[in-house]
Amino acid sequence: MSNRKISEKYNDSCIKIFALISLFSKGTADFSEVIKLFADDDGTISQKSNVILNKYMNTLEIFGIKIRKTKNKYYLLSMPFTISLNEEELYAVSLIKSAISILPDGKNKTNAIKFLAELEKKYDNDTKNLSKVVNSTRNFDLSFYFQKFKSQIKDCESLCEAGKKIELCYNDTECGIQNIICIPQEVKYRENLVSFCVYNTLSRQVIDIPVDSIRYIHQLNIDAGKSKICTTVIFKLKGDLIKRYNLRDWERSEGIDENGWMTIVNSGEDLNTLTTRLFKYDENCVVVSPKYLKVRLQKMIDKTLKNYE
């Protein structure tokens, strides 16, 4: 008899655990719908209900399910099974999102959206933070770029594979018409545009040039080598940001100096993405090198200040 009672009690507990997981798996859940699972037999919500709920929440945490409660809402932070993606993989996911957005409404589009939503729930904390920085799906119009610049994009990709230096003329929004000798690197898909990433052999800078700003490209009969050139950026962080900061796969720390600044060496991250990220750190971040990135940040700060004049 006692064994049967224990079995029934365990069954009830298991059902409540699965019911909780089902609620939280949606990403968010209202406190009112969660506490109903632990109401008294007559449906009354008592202090006992809250105590039992806390015990179950502790059980979920023990098994690796992390939940955060803000006011009267629960938010799912992570499940015991997580997925870790790097920057390029997240860009690939963003491209898939963009492609899905131009699909006609129907079962395939609905299932694809649902699949990506479930995938994002399984991101680990580092991937979630990185995805906020990448966030390359905003206003991205794949149909526009692939219809209007399909041939140009294909030419840029061919130049990258050829491994030859090129003469490139493009329109810079700040400096006007620019003519440079450079080494093709790759075609990038960022935010609302497609860019041709090249290495300027004179300034020794890696530049992302919007495809629609290119006036002409001439391939030169000069071997550029096959190795990919990456820009190394050195910056420092201080204060509480040091505790919160998660090193990316392409970063390393040089330690904390006597003034409390932590030096970070970043190699290969897209400069537009990196600049935007560093700008958000305000006075807790300072760029050491390269000089041109420091100048870019100064211009961003000056433009921001002008908005408050």
C-alpha positions in Angstrom: 0.0 0.0 0.0 2.8 2.4 0.9 4.7 1.6 -2.3 1.6 2.5 -4.3 1.3 5.8 -2.5 4.9 6.6 -3.1 4.5 5.7 -6.8 1.4 8.0 -7.2 3.3 10.8 -5.5 6.2 10.4 -7.8 4.0 10.3 -10.8 2.3 13.5 -9.8 5.7 15.1 -9.3 6.9 14.0 -12.7 3.8 15.3 -14.3 4.3 18.7 -12.7 8.0 18.8 -13.7 7.1 18.1 -17.3 4.3 20.6 -17.2 6.7 23.2 -15.9 9.3 22.5 -18.6 6.5 22.7 -21.2 5.5 26.2 -20.0 9.1 27.4 -19.8 10.0 25.9 -23.2 8.0 28.7 -24.9 10.6 31.1 -23.7 8.4 33.1 -21.2 5.6 32.2 -18.8 3.4 34.2 -16.6 3.6 33.6 -12.9 -0.2 33.2 -12.7 -0.2 30.2 -15.1 2.8 28.6 -13.4 1.4 28.8 -9.8 -1.8 27.2 -11.0 0.1 23.9 -11.2 0.6 24.0 -7.4 -2.9 25.1 -6.3 -4.7 23.3 -3.5 -7.2 20.6 -4.4 -10.0 23.2 -4.4 -8.0 25.4 -6.8 -7.0 27.9 -4.1 -3.5 29.5 -4.3 -2.0 29.5 -0.8 1.4 30.2 0.8 1.9 26.4 0.6 1.6 26.7 -3.2 4.5 29.2 -3.4 6.7 27.0 -1.2 6.1 23.9 -3.4 6.8 26.0 -6.5 10.1 27.1 -5.1 11.1 23.5 -4.4 10.3 22.6 -8.0 12.2 25.6 -9.4 15.3 24.5 -7.4 14.9 21.0 -8.9 14.9 22.4 -12.4 18.0 24.4 -11.6 19.8 21.3 -10.3 19.2 19.6 -13.6 20.6 22.6 -15.6 17.4 24.4 -16.5 18.0 28.1 -15.7 15.0 30.4 -15.2 14.9 34.1 -14.3 11.9 35.7 -12.8 11.3 39.4 -13.4 8.2 40.9 -11.7 5.4 38.4 -12.6 7.1 36.8 -15.6 9.5 33.9 -15.9 12.2 33.9 -18.7 14.0 30.7 -19.9 17.8 31.4 -19.9 19.1 28.0 -20.8 18.3 24.3 -21.1 20.7 21.5 -20.0 21.5 20.9 -23.7 23.0 24.0 -25.3 24.5 24.9 -28.7 27.6 27.1 -29.2 28.0 29.0 -32.4 30.7 31.3 -33.6 30.3 34.6 -35.4 30.4 33.2 -38.9 27.9 30.5 -38.0 25.5 33.1 -36.6 25.8 35.1 -39.8 24.8 31.9 -41.6 21.7 31.6 -39.4 20.9 35.3 -40.1 21.1 34.6 -43.8 18.7 31.7 -43.5 16.4 34.0 -41.6 16.5 36.5 -44.3 15.9 33.9 -47.0 12.9 32.6 -45.0 11.5 36.1 -44.8 11.0 36.3 -48.6 9.3 32.9 -48.8 5.6 32.9 -49.6 3.4 32.4 -46.6 2.6 28.7 -46.1 3.5 25.5 -44.2 7.2 25.6 -45.3 7.7 29.1 -44.1 5.9 28.5 -40.8 7.9 25.3 -40.1 11.2 27.0 -40.9 10.4 29.9 -38.6 9.5 27.5 -35.8 12.7 25.5 -36.3 14.9 28.6 -36.0 13.0 29.8 -32.9 13.6 26.4 -31.3 17.3 26.5 -32.3 17.8 30.0 -30.7 16.3 28.7 -27.4 19.2 26.2 -27.2 22.0 28.8 -27.6 24.4 29.0 -24.7 25.0 32.3 -22.9 28.0 33.2 -25.1 26.1 32.5 -28.3 23.1 34.6 -27.1 25.4 37.6 -26.3 27.2 37.2 -29.6 24.0 37.0 -31.6 22.9 40.4 -30.1 26.1 41.9 -31.5 25.9 40.2 -34.9 22.2 40.8 -35.3 22.6 40.9 -39.1 19.0 40.3 -40.0 17.8 43.9 -39.6 16.4 45.3 -42.9 18.3 42.7 -44.9 16.7 42.5 -48.3 18.1 39.4 -49.9 15.8 39.7 -52.9 17.1 43.2 -53.6 20.8 42.4 -53.5 20.7 39.0 -55.2 18.5 40.4 -58.0 20.3 43.7 -58.6 23.9 42.7 -57.7 23.9 39.0 -58.4 26.5 39.3 -61.2 28.7 41.8 -59.2 28.7 39.5 -56.2 29.7 36.6 -58.3 32.6 38.6 -59.8 33.8 39.6 -56.3 33.7 35.9 -55.2 35.7 34.9 -58.3 38.3 37.6 -57.6 38.8 36.2 -54.1 39.4 32.8 -55.5 41.9 34.0 -58.1 44.3 35.3 -55.5 45.5 38.3 -57.6 45.8 41.9 -56.5 43.2 44.3 -57.9 42.7 48.0 -58.6 39.4 49.0 -57.2 37.5 52.3 -57.5 34.6 53.0 -55.2 32.5 55.8 -53.7 33.3 56.5 -50.0 30.4 58.3 -48.3 32.9 60.5 -46.3 35.9 60.9 -48.6 34.3 60.7 -52.1 35.8 58.6 -55.0 38.6 56.3 -53.8 41.0 54.4 -56.0 43.1 51.7 -54.3 45.3 48.7 -55.0 44.2 45.9 -52.7 44.0 42.1 -52.1 40.5 40.5 -52.2 39.5 38.8 -49.0 35.8 37.7 -49.0 32.3 38.7 -49.7 30.5 39.6 -46.5 26.8 39.9 -45.6 26.2 42.4 -42.9 23.1 44.2 -41.7 21.4 45.8 -44.8 24.1 45.3 -47.3 26.6 43.0 -49.0 30.2 44.1 -48.8 33.4 43.2 -50.6 36.2 42.8 -48.0 39.6 43.8 -49.3 43.1 44.5 -47.8 44.4 47.9 -48.8 48.2 47.3 -49.4 49.1 51.0 -48.9 47.3 51.8 -45.7 47.5 48.2 -44.5 43.8 48.2 -43.5 41.1 45.6 -44.1 38.1 47.5 -45.6 34.5 46.4 -46.1 33.3 48.1 -49.3 29.5 48.0 -50.0 29.0 46.2 -53.3 26.6 49.0 -54.5 29.4 51.6 -54.0 31.9 49.9 -56.4 32.5 51.8 -59.6 34.9 49.4 -61.3 37.4 46.6 -60.6 40.5 45.7 -62.6 42.4 42.5 -61.9 46.2 42.9 -61.9 48.7 40.3 -62.9 50.3 40.3 -59.5 50.1 37.3 -57.2 48.6 38.2 -53.8 48.9 34.8 -52.1 46.1 32.7 -50.7 46.5 33.5 -47.0 43.6 35.5 -45.5 44.7 38.8 -43.9 43.1 39.7 -40.5 43.1 43.0 -38.7 44.3 42.8 -35.1 42.7 45.3 -32.7 44.0 45.9 -29.2 41.6 47.5 -26.7 41.4 47.9 -22.9 38.4 47.4 -20.5 37.9 48.5 -16.9 35.5 48.3 -14.0 32.6 45.9 -13.7 32.8 45.3 -17.5 35.9 43.1 -16.9 33.8 40.7 -14.7 30.9 40.6 -17.3 33.1 40.3 -20.4 33.2 37.0 -22.2 36.2 36.4 -24.5 35.3 35.4 -28.0 37.0 32.6 -29.8 39.2 35.0 -31.7 40.3 37.0 -28.6 42.8 36.6 -25.9 43.5 38.5 -22.7 46.8 40.0 -21.9 45.9 40.4 -18.2 45.1 43.3 -15.9 47.6 46.1 -15.4 48.3 48.1 -12.2 45.7 50.7 -13.1 42.9 48.1 -13.4 42.7 47.9 -17.2 42.4 44.6 -18.9 44.0 44.4 -22.4 42.2 42.4 -25.1 43.8 41.3 -28.4 41.1 40.8 -31.1 42.1 39.2 -34.4 39.8 38.9 -37.4 36.5 40.2 -36.2 34.5 42.3 -38.7 35.5 45.9 -38.0 32.0 47.2 -38.3 30.6 44.7 -35.8 33.6 45.3 -33.5 33.3 49.1 -33.6 29.6 49.0 -32.8 30.3 46.7 -29.9 33.1 48.7 -28.4 31.1 51.9 -28.8 28.5 50.5 -26.5 31.1 50.1 -23.7 31.3 53.9 -23.3 34.0 55.1 -20.9 34.9 51.6 -19.8 36.7 50.9 -23.1 39.6 52.4 -24.9 41.1 51.3 -28.3 44.9 51.1 -28.2 45.5 50.2 -31.9 45.1 50.5 -34.8 45.1 54.3 -35.1 42.4 54.4 -37.8 39.9 52.5 -35.6 40.5 55.1 -32.8 39.8 57.8 -35.3 36.6 56.0 -36.4 35.4 55.8 -32.8 36.2 59.5 -32.3 34.1 60.4 -35.3 31.2 58.3 -34.0 31.4 60.0 -30.6 31.5 63.5 -32.2 28.4 62.7 -34.4 26.6 61.5 -31.3 27.5 64.6 -29.3 26.2 66.8 -32.2 22.8 65.3 -31.6 22.7 67.0 -28.1 23.9 70.4 -29.2 
